[in-house]
């Protein structure tokens, strides 16, 4: 009977690592024809603004609620981008 010198846990880690390496090779950062490569570090969802193109539903786009900055949009008047959480960075 052949026994592996590795424990089952070690084998699982090795197999998982190999799968992750193979999966990483399937994703490419190169632009496809007709596609403009994105600037690194800029959120692709909001294009760096940190907000969505829609007015904040809490303050109706004014940025103020009850005389103070709206806590939902942080006074910006637009909803915070969910992808970058308002930072504008990826």
N, CA and C atoms as an extended XYZ file, in Angstrom:
270
Properties=species:S:1:pos:R:3:atomname:S:1:resname:S:1:resid:I:1 pbc="F F F"
N         0.838       -1.169        0.000 N   UNK     1
C         0.000        0.000        0.000 CA  UNK     1
C         0.890        1.241        0.000 C   UNK     1
N         0.682        2.121       -0.993 N   UNK     2
C         1.443        3.365       -1.081 CA  UNK     2
C         0.791        4.426       -0.225 C   UNK     2
N         1.573        5.032        0.618 N   UNK     3
C         1.063        6.106        1.459 CA  UNK     3
C         1.778        7.393        1.077 C   UNK     3
N         1.030        8.451        1.037 N   UNK     4
C         1.602        9.753        0.719 CA  UNK     4
C         2.375       10.272        1.923 C   UNK     4
N         3.497       10.941        1.686 N   UNK     5
C         4.232       11.514        2.810 CA  UNK     5
C         3.554       12.767        3.374 C   UNK     5
N         2.494       13.222        2.714 N   UNK     6
C         1.787       14.431        3.143 CA  UNK     6
C         0.505       14.072        3.873 C   UNK     6
N         0.136       14.878        4.840 N   UNK     7
C        -1.129       14.674        5.547 CA  UNK     7
C        -2.281       15.086        4.631 C   UNK     7
N        -3.497       14.650        4.917 N   UNK     8
C        -4.641       15.063        4.083 CA  UNK     8
C        -4.816       16.578        4.048 C   UNK     8
N        -4.535       17.248        5.150 N   UNK     9
C        -4.649       18.708        5.179 CA  UNK     9
C        -3.635       19.350        4.241 C   UNK     9
N        -2.390       18.859        4.277 N   UNK    10
C        -1.342       19.400        3.413 CA  UNK    10
C        -1.692       19.175        1.951 C   UNK    10
N        -2.225       18.016        1.640 N   UNK    11
C        -2.629       17.727        0.259 CA  UNK    11
C        -3.744       18.677       -0.183 C   UNK    11
N        -4.693       18.929        0.719 N   UNK    12
C        -5.792       19.836        0.380 CA  UNK    12
C        -5.261       21.242        0.108 C   UNK    12
N        -4.297       21.692        0.890 N   UNK    13
C        -3.711       23.017        0.692 CA  UNK    13
C        -2.966       23.072       -0.637 C   UNK    13
N        -2.243       22.028       -0.956 N   UNK    14
C        -1.507       21.994       -2.222 CA  UNK    14
C        -2.454       22.000       -3.415 C   UNK    14
N        -3.518       21.225       -3.341 N   UNK    15
C        -4.484       21.169       -4.442 CA  UNK    15
C        -5.189       22.513       -4.588 C   UNK    15
N        -5.591       23.109       -3.459 N   UNK    16
C        -6.255       24.409       -3.510 CA  UNK    16
C        -5.328       25.473       -4.093 C   UNK    16
N        -4.064       25.443       -3.698 N   UNK    17
C        -3.098       26.398       -4.243 CA  UNK    17
C        -2.940       26.243       -5.742 C   UNK    17
N        -2.877       25.005       -6.218 N   UNK    18
C        -2.747       24.752       -7.650 CA  UNK    18
C        -3.984       25.257       -8.397 C   UNK    18
N        -5.170       25.047       -7.812 N   UNK    19
C        -6.397       25.521       -8.451 CA  UNK    19
C        -6.431       27.048       -8.514 C   UNK    19
N        -5.985       27.700       -7.462 N   UNK    20
C        -5.960       29.164       -7.462 CA  UNK    20
C        -4.987       29.711       -8.495 C   UNK    20
N        -3.862       29.050       -8.647 N   UNK    21
C        -2.881       29.484       -9.643 CA  UNK    21
C        -3.454       29.323      -11.044 C   UNK    21
N        -4.131       28.199      -11.288 N   UNK    22
C        -4.735       27.982      -12.604 CA  UNK    22
C        -5.845       28.984      -12.859 C   UNK    22
N        -6.657       29.282      -11.838 N   UNK    23
C        -7.754       30.232      -12.009 CA  UNK    23
C        -7.219       31.636      -12.261 C   UNK    23
N        -6.128       31.992      -11.610 N   UNK    24
C        -5.559       33.327      -11.796 CA  UNK    24
C        -5.074       33.518      -13.223 C   UNK    24
N        -4.652       32.467      -13.860 N   UNK    25
C        -4.188       32.562      -15.240 CA  UNK    25
C        -5.303       32.783      -16.235 C   UNK    25
N        -6.548       32.507      -15.834 N   UNK    26
C        -7.662       32.671      -16.762 CA  UNK    26
C        -8.132       34.112      -16.845 C   UNK    26
N        -7.768       34.930      -15.869 N   UNK    27
C        -8.162       36.329      -15.875 CA  UNK    27
C        -7.020       37.161      -16.421 C   UNK    27
N        -7.339       38.011      -17.357 N   UNK    28
C        -6.313       38.838      -17.972 CA  UNK    28
C        -6.627       40.302      -17.729 C   UNK    28
N        -5.603       41.087      -17.504 N   UNK    29
C        -5.801       42.521      -17.334 CA  UNK    29
C        -5.627       43.271      -18.645 C   UNK    29
N        -5.278       42.556      -19.705 N   UNK    30
C        -5.099       43.197      -20.999 CA  UNK    30
C        -6.454       43.579      -21.579 C   UNK    30
N        -6.495       44.670      -22.272 N   UNK    31
C        -7.741       45.127      -22.887 CA  UNK    31
C        -8.039       44.309      -24.137 C   UNK    31
N        -9.304       44.008      -24.340 N   UNK    32
C        -9.723       43.337      -25.549 CA  UNK    32
C        -9.845       44.382      -26.650 C   UNK    32
N        -9.838       43.969      -27.911 N   UNK    33
C        -9.951       44.943      -28.995 CA  UNK    33
C       -11.211       45.800      -28.848 C   UNK    33
N       -11.057       47.097      -28.981 N   UNK    34
C       -12.182       48.016      -28.873 CA  UNK    34
C       -12.455       48.464      -27.451 C   UNK    34
N       -11.716       47.945      -26.479 N   UNK    35
C       -11.925       48.310      -25.082 CA  UNK    35
C       -10.768       49.184      -24.615 C   UNK    35
N       -11.087       50.257      -23.941 N   UNK    36
C       -10.059       51.152      -23.421 CA  UNK    36
C        -9.626       50.626      -22.058 C   UNK    36
N        -8.329       50.397      -21.835 N   UNK    37
C        -7.903       49.919      -20.524 CA  UNK    37
C        -8.182       50.967      -19.451 C   UNK    37
N        -8.620       50.497      -18.284 N   UNK    38
C        -8.970       51.418      -17.216 CA  UNK    38
C        -7.727       51.883      -16.478 C   UNK    38
N        -7.808       53.077      -16.000 N   UNK    39
C        -6.727       53.639      -15.218 CA  UNK    39
C        -6.681       52.892      -13.887 C   UNK    39
N        -5.510       52.423      -13.513 N   UNK    40
C        -5.419       51.660      -12.283 CA  UNK    40
C        -5.692       52.555      -11.085 C   UNK    40
N        -6.399       52.005      -10.121 N   UNK    41
C        -6.685       52.730       -8.904 CA  UNK    41
C        -7.979       53.515       -8.924 C   UNK    41
N        -8.577       53.740      -10.083 N   UNK    42
C        -9.826       54.488      -10.175 CA  UNK    42
C       -10.981       53.491      -10.214 C   UNK    42
N       -11.986       53.732       -9.402 N   UNK    43
C       -13.145       52.841       -9.349 CA  UNK    43
C       -13.853       52.829      -10.708 C   UNK    43
N       -14.073       51.640      -11.290 N   UNK    44
C       -14.724       51.585      -12.596 CA  UNK    44
C       -16.217       51.893      -12.539 C   UNK    44
N       -16.839       51.711      -11.373 N   UNK    45
C       -18.281       51.946      -11.264 CA  UNK    45
C       -18.629       53.428      -11.267 C   UNK    45
N       -17.882       54.227      -10.495 N   UNK    46
C       -18.199       55.653      -10.383 CA  UNK    46
C       -17.199       56.535      -11.120 C   UNK    46
N       -16.172       55.922      -11.708 N   UNK    47
C       -15.123       56.620      -12.447 CA  UNK    47
C       -14.405       57.671      -11.594 C   UNK    47
N       -14.236       57.322      -10.319 N   UNK    48
C       -13.460       58.175       -9.433 CA  UNK    48
C       -14.233       59.226       -8.669 C   UNK    48
N       -15.530       59.363       -8.940 N   UNK    49
C       -16.297       60.413       -8.259 CA  UNK    49
C       -16.697       60.012       -6.841 C   UNK    49
N       -16.832       58.706       -6.590 N   UNK    50
C       -17.249       58.236       -5.272 CA  UNK    50
C       -18.753       58.224       -5.075 C   UNK    50
N       -19.492       58.669       -6.100 N   UNK    51
C       -20.955       58.719       -5.997 CA  UNK    51
C       -21.594       58.065       -7.214 C   UNK    51
N       -22.888       57.787       -7.092 N   UNK    52
C       -23.658       57.282       -8.224 CA  UNK    52
C       -24.223       58.474       -8.983 C   UNK    52
N       -24.728       58.256      -10.184 N   UNK    53
C       -25.308       59.387      -10.930 CA  UNK    53
C       -26.708       59.765      -10.449 C   UNK    53
N       -27.214       59.077       -9.419 N   UNK    54
C       -28.573       59.312       -8.951 CA  UNK    54
C       -28.587       60.166       -7.685 C   UNK    54
N       -29.592       61.020       -7.522 N   UNK    55
C       -29.684       61.828       -6.305 CA  UNK    55
C       -29.908       60.934       -5.082 C   UNK    55
N       -29.434       61.392       -3.965 N   UNK    56
C       -29.596       60.661       -2.707 CA  UNK    56
C       -31.084       60.572       -2.371 C   UNK    56
N       -31.596       59.380       -2.069 N   UNK    57
C       -33.024       59.262       -1.754 CA  UNK    57
C       -33.388       59.857       -0.388 C   UNK    57
N       -32.409       60.033        0.476 N   UNK    58
C       -32.686       60.551        1.815 CA  UNK    58
C       -32.869       62.066        1.822 C   UNK    58
N       -32.038       62.787        1.062 N   UNK    59
C       -32.116       64.260        1.057 CA  UNK    59
C       -32.609       64.812       -0.277 C   UNK    59
N       -32.995       63.933       -1.193 N   UNK    60
C       -33.460       64.310       -2.531 CA  UNK    60
C       -32.431       65.125       -3.307 C   UNK    60
N       -31.149       64.853       -3.064 N   UNK    61
C       -30.092       65.494       -3.826 CA  UNK    61
C       -29.622       66.834       -3.289 C   UNK    61
N       -30.167       67.285       -2.182 N   UNK    62
C       -29.769       68.585       -1.648 CA  UNK    62
C       -28.469       68.506       -0.845 C   UNK    62
N       -28.180       67.354       -0.263 N   UNK    63
C       -26.997       67.207        0.584 CA  UNK    63
C       -27.269       67.552        2.036 C   UNK    63
N       -28.469       68.084        2.314 N   UNK    64
C       -28.831       68.460        3.678 CA  UNK    64
C       -30.134       67.797        4.085 C   UNK    64
N       -30.218       67.471        5.347 N   UNK    65
C       -31.451       66.911        5.897 CA  UNK    65
C       -31.623       67.490        7.302 C   UNK    65
N       -32.729       68.142        7.526 N   UNK    66
C       -33.017       68.804        8.812 CA  UNK    66
C       -31.936       69.818        9.170 C   UNK    66
N       -31.423       70.521        8.180 N   UNK    67
C       -30.465       71.590        8.421 CA  UNK    67
C       -29.025       71.157        8.630 C   UNK    67
N       -28.745       69.859        8.552 N   UNK    68
C       -27.369       69.369        8.703 CA  UNK    68
C       -27.025       68.488        7.508 C   UNK    68
N       -25.738       68.204        7.343 N   UNK    69
C       -25.327       67.335        6.247 CA  UNK    69
C       -26.041       65.997        6.330 C   UNK    69
N       -26.497       65.521        5.199 N   UNK    70
C       -27.174       64.226        5.122 CA  UNK    70
C       -26.186       63.127        5.507 C   UNK    70
N       -26.599       62.248        6.388 N   UNK    71
C       -25.702       61.167        6.833 CA  UNK    71
C       -25.628       60.035        5.818 C   UNK    71
N       -26.596       59.959        4.918 N   UNK    72
C       -26.580       58.879        3.935 CA  UNK    72
C       -25.620       59.168        2.779 C   UNK    72
N       -25.558       60.420        2.350 N   UNK    73
C       -24.678       60.780        1.228 CA  UNK    73
C       -23.499       61.638        1.674 C   UNK    73
N       -23.401       61.894        2.962 N   UNK    74
C       -22.317       62.701        3.542 CA  UNK    74
C       -22.282       64.120        2.972 C   UNK    74
N       -23.464       64.636        2.631 N   UNK    75
C       -23.569       65.995        2.132 CA  UNK    75
C       -23.251       66.165        0.664 C   UNK    75
N       -23.037       65.072       -0.038 N   UNK    76
C       -22.687       65.150       -1.469 CA  UNK    76
C       -23.899       65.330       -2.364 C   UNK    76
N       -25.067       64.908       -1.902 N   UNK    77
C       -26.278       65.028       -2.713 CA  UNK    77
C       -26.503       63.848       -3.634 C   UNK    77
N       -25.552       62.983       -3.732 N   UNK    78
C       -25.671       61.777       -4.559 CA  UNK    78
C       -25.361       60.568       -3.686 C   UNK    78
N       -25.951       59.435       -4.044 N   UNK    79
C       -25.722       58.213       -3.280 CA  UNK    79
C       -24.259       57.793       -3.375 C   UNK    79
N       -23.743       57.228       -2.306 N   UNK    80
C       -22.361       56.767       -2.244 CA  UNK    80
C       -22.210       55.520       -3.122 C   UNK    80
N       -21.121       55.445       -3.874 N   UNK    81
C       -20.835       54.296       -4.731 CA  UNK    81
C       -20.631       53.059       -3.852 C   UNK    81
N       -21.347       51.999       -4.152 N   UNK    82
C       -21.257       50.777       -3.358 CA  UNK    82
C       -19.962       50.016       -3.625 C   UNK    82
N       -19.376       50.189       -4.797 N   UNK    83
C       -18.159       49.450       -5.147 CA  UNK    83
C       -16.942       49.944       -4.380 C   UNK    83
N       -16.796       51.249       -4.269 N   UNK    84
C       -15.602       51.810       -3.605 CA  UNK    84
C       -15.932       52.455       -2.260 C   UNK    84
N       -17.208       52.430       -1.887 N   UNK    85
C       -17.690       53.027       -0.630 CA  UNK    85
C       -17.356       54.511       -0.532 C   UNK    85
N       -17.444       55.188       -1.667 N   UNK    86
C       -17.282       56.629       -1.691 CA  UNK    86
C       -15.866       57.156       -1.809 C   UNK    86
N       -14.889       56.258       -1.903 N   UNK    87
C       -13.507       56.726       -1.983 CA  UNK    87
C       -13.095       57.120       -3.397 C   UNK    87
N       -13.748       56.523       -4.398 N   UNK    88
C       -13.367       56.785       -5.784 CA  UNK    88
C       -12.170       55.965       -6.233 C   UNK    88
N       -11.608       55.186       -5.332 N   UNK    89
C       -10.418       54.368       -5.627 CA  UNK    89
C       -10.806       52.906       -5.625 C   UNK    89
N       -10.145       52.119       -6.432 N   UNK    90
C       -10.416       50.691       -6.546 CA  UNK    90
C        -9.471       49.908       -5.708 C   UNK    90
